[in-house]
Every structure is written in structure tokens, then in C-alpha cells.
Amino acid sequence: MSGLTNNLSGSASIIIAAERSVDQQGDLSATQALIQQAESEGQRCITLTIDDLNTPWQSPIQKHHFRSGCGPIEALSVANRLVQDGECDLAVIHGKDFLRSEQSQNDRHTKMAIYPEMAIPEAYTQLARHFYQHHGFTEAEFLRLRDAVFDNLKQTAEQLGLKLPAENWYQPITSLYRGVDCANPVTDFEGLVVVTSQDSSLPRLINPIEIKGVGIGIADKDGPEHARELAQYHALEKACHYAGVQSNCAIAEVINSPTALLDAYTCYPVVPIALLMKGGGLQSVQSILDLLKTKALTTTGGMNLARAPWNNPALQGLIAMCQKLQEHQGLGLVHGKGGLGYGHGSALLSAEALSSRIIT
């Protein structure tokens, strides 16, 4: 499979640290010490911040801040550029949102109501109808895919020892989705990713992960009133195309490869299904079902079972992928999505060519 060839360039940007804390489980101190060491040595450090839920959705976005579920992939793209262009010695992506301990249920619901005219589950139900009708699927076929997506996520969650939802979560909340099909944000999360040059002398806390390519696709509009257009997932198609061009890898081959890892954005089942179709080239219900039986959609268990910390699920996915690649030694694709689908990002990472260069 020539599209999976790992061509390492001499100016590669690499991830040398990736740590997270979930519900107070996890230690960021080594990564924080690494950043402090770099700054004490006079190295130029730029921090890229993922906005938390307390930042109003419609407020202006500050420089080096990122908002939406695509934000962490956009931040990785900027980090890659800053390092490649020599504008900094290391770029730090930082996200923190303590939704469990610092936000009441009422606060979460109020601040997450980003579409005043429609609740998010209903907006995704409308989007899914346009999606399956556009592709000539029946509702029954979409529901088969929905169930297969959950079964796929559940298998990974069970392997990771995650607590599974109670029976009431399997009840319908819209005409297409059950509770288990919807992202559950209730978690405390903090994550750090450190990007630097392959030639950096900084200590590497992990086997370095090469950033082979990051593709971003942005649509002009977002929201339920644009669901029909968003359901065509042109922005997702662009994100996968640009990641493929930048990495010189065929993203469809990565998605379909039995060995390459995947961390799809799984807020609602229509999104990973769209990734398999637009990025992976799968066109039939049966081909999607076949892949879902043989390949894990995520490294985490998905955004309900592993929880979804507002704008940070893709940051959690990036960190989990870096950790998984420590043992896997291959390629991994991480997907992020913003809003109802106006923004998509695809990041292709590799541990294979750089694995022997860790500094202890």
C-alpha cells in the first residue's frame, strides 16, 4: 500500500509530550516541568489555548485561542506551522475544562445551547436525515449503522475498563438517537501537547510522534438552518484531502488499513459514518458495517463512553493517540469537528520513523 509509506522529512515537527488528566486521574507535572525548562533556557514558547465552556460561544476569538470540537486540530495545524516556519522553538496546546466539578447541570445546558432555535440532539437528527437521504439510505439502514457505531465504541470502552451507561441511556431521545448515541460532556479534563522541531535538543517525554499532515476544512455557514448543505460534508472531504496532500499519504488507505489507528469524532453517529464515507471512500451500508466489525473507531471509547469535554474531545483524542502509538509504532488519524459541521480537521501522526530517538 504505497499510500501508507512513511516518508520522514528532515524538518519534521514532532510531539515530544502529550499528557492528560481526566477526573483528576493523570499527572501533567512532567510536561509542565519540560515547558518551564524550555522557557528558562530562553527558548521561544507559544501557548495555543482551547477555550472552555465559560467562554461564550459567540464571543470574539482571541489570538492563539481555538473554539469548537475542531479547535484542537486547528491548534495542531498552527503549532506545526509555527515550528516549521521557525516562529517558535516549541508550541504548547493546552485545554482545560472542569465540567463535572465546576459546572452545574443547569449551567452546562444553558452554556451549551449554541443554537437558540433548536436543541443540539434535534439539530443532529435533522442533519442525519439529510445525510442518509442524500446517500440513498433508508432510515432503517441508518439505524443499523447507528447501532454498529455504538457497538464499535462499546467494544473499545470495555477493553479500557470504562463504566458503561445504565439501561435508561438506551432509550430514544429523538427519532434517530438514543442517549448512548449522544456526546456526554460531564467530565473534568486537562491536556497538554508539546510540539517542537525534530532537531530540538529538548528532552522527549515520549517516543516522538511525527506530525505528517494536518488538513482543515471550513464551511461558510453553520447551524440547523444549513443542515442540508452541511450534511454533504464538503468540509470533511477537504480536511481529509489536505491532510493527504500534506502527508503524501492516501487518507482512504489509512482509514481502511487494518493496522493504522483511528480516532474519529463521535459526538453523534452520523459524524464517524461521514468520516468513513468521505475520508475512507466507503459507499455502501454493508462496506461500512464490515469495517465497523473489524476496526476500532476510536482509541478512547468515544465521546459518550469516554466523555466529551466540550471543545477538548479532539485534544483528548490526540493525546490518547500519541500514547497508543507508543506501543503501536505506526500511523494514526485523529478527526475533529466544529459546530454542526462547519469545521473539520484531520491530523495524521506517525511514530514509526522516530521511535528510537527518545531522550531519557
LOLO-946880 format. One line per 4 residues: number of its first residue (from 1); their letters; for each residue x, y, z of C-alpha. Coordinates in steps of 0.001 Angstrom, whole numbers. Layout:
// residues N
NUM	A	X Y Z  ...
//
This chain:
// residues 360
1	MSGL	0 0 0  2067 2889 -1292  -234 5460 298  934 4300 3722
5	TNNL	4613 4876 3032  6264 6824 5832  8483 9490 4249  10300 11363 7028
9	SGSA	11405 14851 6091  14430 16481 7669  12337 19366 9057  9593 17326 10681
13	SIII	7562 18767 13512  7222 16295 16331  5196 15857 19501  7526 15230 22442
17	AAER	4988 15294 25278  1272 14524 25464  -448 14135 28819  -3977 14430 30164
21	SVDQ	-5862 14363 33411  -9421 13001 33367  -11483 13365 36521  -8292 14029 38475
25	QGDL	-6639 10860 37165  -3364 11711 35438  -253 13783 36079  783 16763 33950
29	SATQ	3740 17769 36109  6469 16271 33888  5126 18103 30843  4769 21328 32817
33	ALIQ	8380 20958 34005  9535 20426 30418  7837 23650 29332  9357 25554 32269
37	QAES	12797 24158 31411  12493 25329 27817  11419 28811 28885  14247 29048 31464
41	EGQR	16705 28219 28695  15370 31135 26654  13557 29024 24118  10636 30708 22405
45	CITL	7366 29142 23535  3880 29904 22224  826 28528 24022  -2267 27707 21984
49	TIDD	-5353 27585 24197  -8569 25653 23683  -11415 27794 25036  -13518 26319 27825
53	LNTP	-17283 26338 28341  -17113 29608 30296  -16080 31365 27076  -19290 32463 25319
57	WQSP	-19731 30640 22005  -20427 33821 20012  -17705 35989 21605  -14649 37100 19577
61	IQKH	-11864 34527 19485  -8569 35822 20864  -5221 35290 19156  -3840 31794 19738
65	HFRS	-7195 30653 21099  -9368 27988 19470  -13026 27137 19900  -15216 24201 18823
69	GCGP	-14540 20498 18556  -12276 21180 15586  -10235 23631 17676  -7559 21185 18892
73	IEAL	-6838 20041 15326  -6702 23664 14179  -4295 24335 17059  -2122 21407 15954
77	SVAN	-2069 22808 12425  -955 26206 13740  1636 24595 16034  3014 22661 13092
81	RLVQ	3284 25838 11007  4843 27910 13790  7560 25308 14344  8110 24678 10622
85	DGEC	8430 28411 9922  10816 28967 12831  8461 31343 14642  8902 29468 17919
89	DLAV	11022 26691 19384  8066 24877 20902  4312 25260 20691  2143 24079 23569
93	IHGK	-1512 23139 23069  -3406 23468 26341  -7023 22657 27065  -8797 22632 30417
97	DFLR	-12486 22301 31244  -13744 21035 34593  -17337 20369 33585  -18075 17848 36320
101	SEQS	-16823 19764 39356  -17224 23400 38296  -20436 23440 36222  -23919 22548 37405
105	QNDR	-26224 20664 35069  -28236 23833 34506  -25063 25820 33753  -23930 23229 31221
109	HTKM	-27275 23137 29450  -27503 26918 29302  -23964 27495 28018  -24143 24623 25514
113	AIYP	-27295 25980 23867  -25326 27364 20945  -28301 27108 18547  -31156 29070 20167
117	EMAI	-33681 27793 17636  -33056 24082 18227  -31549 21695 20780  -28327 20026 19632
121	PEAY	-29743 16437 19529  -32599 17604 17308  -30192 19529 15083  -28137 16366 14573
125	TQLA	-31311 14391 13901  -32200 16833 11140  -28640 16658 9810  -28694 12842 9811
129	RHFY	-31942 12735 7831  -30480 14952 5138  -27326 12819 5192  -28881 9400 4725
133	QHHG	-31372 10691 2177  -28543 12332 217  -26752 8977 59  -29876 6985 -763
137	FTEA	-30024 5109 2557  -33273 4264 4287  -33954 5199 7895  -33716 1538 8835
141	EFLR	-30282 1318 7214  -29116 4416 9082  -30316 2918 12354  -28316 -239 11614
145	LRDA	-25244 1942 11142  -26048 3876 14316  -26176 664 16329  -22973 -631 14734
149	VFDN	-21166 2591 15664  -22199 2209 19287  -21214 -1460 19347  -17799 -469 17993
153	LKQT	-17320 2203 20679  -18613 -125 23381  -16056 -2787 22494  -13203 -296 22924
157	AEQL	-14722 1040 26157  -14945 -2469 27575  -11309 -3133 26654  -10335 65 28507
161	GLKL	-12451 -810 31530  -14773 2195 31203  -18081 2268 33024  -20943 1620 30617
165	PAEN	-24212 3615 30647  -27223 2468 32662  -30203 976 30839  -32130 4264 30766
169	WYQP	-29466 5713 28455  -30604 3263 25756  -33992 4952 25498  -34733 7206 22488
173	ITSL	-34313 10943 22980  -35040 11831 19329  -36457 9870 16420  -32944 8713 15438
177	YRGV	-30817 8835 18588  -30739 7192 21985  -28930 8600 24976  -25943 6333 24303
181	DCAN	-25591 7867 20845  -25042 11409 22140  -21882 13015 23462  -21780 13195 27259
185	PVTD	-19684 16182 28370  -19686 15543 32121  -16004 15171 32958  -13077 17166 34309
189	FEGL	-10357 17326 31671  -6974 18974 31226  -4491 18178 28495  -1102 19338 27217
193	VVVT	619 18608 23906  4136 19908 23175  5223 20351 19546  8800 21134 18535
197	SQDS	11269 20545 15728  12809 17164 15051  16193 18851 15613  15273 20234 19048
201	SLPR	17546 19383 21952  14679 19313 24433  14153 16066 26363  11419 13879 24937
205	LINP	8947 12551 27422  7545 10084 24901  8796 8385 21784  8427 11353 19406
209	IEIK	5362 11454 17190  5798 12989 13760  3070 15313 12520  2847 14047 8963
213	GVGI	-72 16197 7878  -2955 18285 9206  -5905 19190 7000  -8584 21750 7892
217	GIAD	-11853 22257 6034  -14155 25178 6877  -17662 25797 5532  -19114 29287 5173
221	KDGP	-22075 28732 7494  -23169 26639 10453  -26394 25877 12290  -29624 23881 11839
225	EHAR	-30847 26141 9047  -27860 24954 6983  -28221 21271 7864  -28966 20156 4309
229	ELAQ	-25748 21681 2984  -23670 20611 5981  -24924 17038 5548  -22930 16807 2324
233	YHAL	-19748 17080 4447  -17697 19045 1945  -15589 20486 4793  -14740 16971 5989
237	EKAC	-13803 15956 2459  -11477 18968 2224  -9870 18229 5598  -9024 14668 4551
241	HYAG	-7800 15831 1145  -5470 18462 2598  -4109 16037 5209  -3382 13581 2416
245	VQSN	-1633 16170 261  491 17447 3141  1471 13962 4337  1810 12353 902
249	CAIA	-406 9560 2220  -3739 8321 902  -6130 9012 3790  -8628 6466 2469
253	EVIN	-5950 3789 2728  -5136 4891 6270  -8789 4673 7317  -9235 1268 5712
257	SPTA	-5881 -147 6808  -6165 -2923 9412  -3016 -1623 11120  -3399 2190 11114
261	LLDA	-5171 3626 14172  -8205 5898 14090  -9755 8376 16495  -12954 9608 14897
265	YTCY	-15080 12412 16302  -18114 10579 17655  -20477 13230 19062  -23355 11645 17088
269	PVVP	-23153 8538 14868  -23664 10464 11636  -20234 12090 12080  -17995 8970 12123
273	IALL	-20173 7435 9414  -19476 10519 7286  -15740 10161 8017  -15759 6562 6787
277	MKGG	-17593 7621 3632  -15933 10939 2789  -12468 10122 4100  -12443 6355 3701
281	GLQS	-14261 6091 391  -16839 3623 1688  -20138 3994 -157  -22429 1126 803
285	VQSI	-24089 312 4104  -22519 -3134 4050  -18977 -1844 3499  -19351 482 6484
289	LDLL	-20761 -2317 8633  -17878 -4583 7613  -15266 -2020 8672  -17026 -1311 11959
293	KTKA	-16781 -5014 12798  -13017 -5123 12287  -11548 -1694 13167  -11927 491 16246
297	LTTT	-13299 3956 15502  -11510 5477 18491  -8653 4938 20903  -10759 6281 23780
301	GGMN	-14181 4634 23570  -15903 7658 22087  -17481 10870 23270  -20262 9333 25327
305	LARA	-18453 6426 26923  -15133 8275 27401  -16920 11618 27829  -16621 14777 25766
309	PWNN	-15079 17820 27492  -16808 20482 25328  -14133 21845 22941  -11499 19304 24015
313	PALQ	-12559 15844 22703  -10113 16029 19800  -7353 17090 22217  -8172 14036 24309
317	GLIA	-8077 12022 21087  -4691 13481 20086  -3188 12642 23476  -4711 9167 23545
321	MCQK	-3395 8558 20030  127 9656 20993  3 7287 23953  -1333 4428 21836
325	LQEH	1356 4998 19210  3994 4400 21872  3205 700 21608  1692 545 18144
329	QGLG	4572 2097 16153  2609 3067 13054  153 5631 11724  -2801 7234 13482
333	LVHG	-5519 9564 12183  -7334 11940 14562  -10505 13745 13478  -12111 16874 14948
337	KGGL	-15376 18599 14087  -16709 22058 14912  -20315 23087 15468  -22876 21190 13431
341	GYGH	-20168 20514 10883  -18863 23838 9600  -15291 22887 10561  -13421 19606 10230
345	GSAL	-9816 18706 10907  -7803 15575 10163  -4359 15008 11681  -2121 12169 10512
349	LSAE	507 11152 13068  3329 8649 12902  5625 7033 15469  7346 4582 13167
353	ALSS	10323 6531 11846  11146 8417 15039  10586 5820 17725  14244 5194 18559
357	RIIT	15149 8824 19309  13621 9271 22760  15900 11039 25271  15679 9980 28896
//
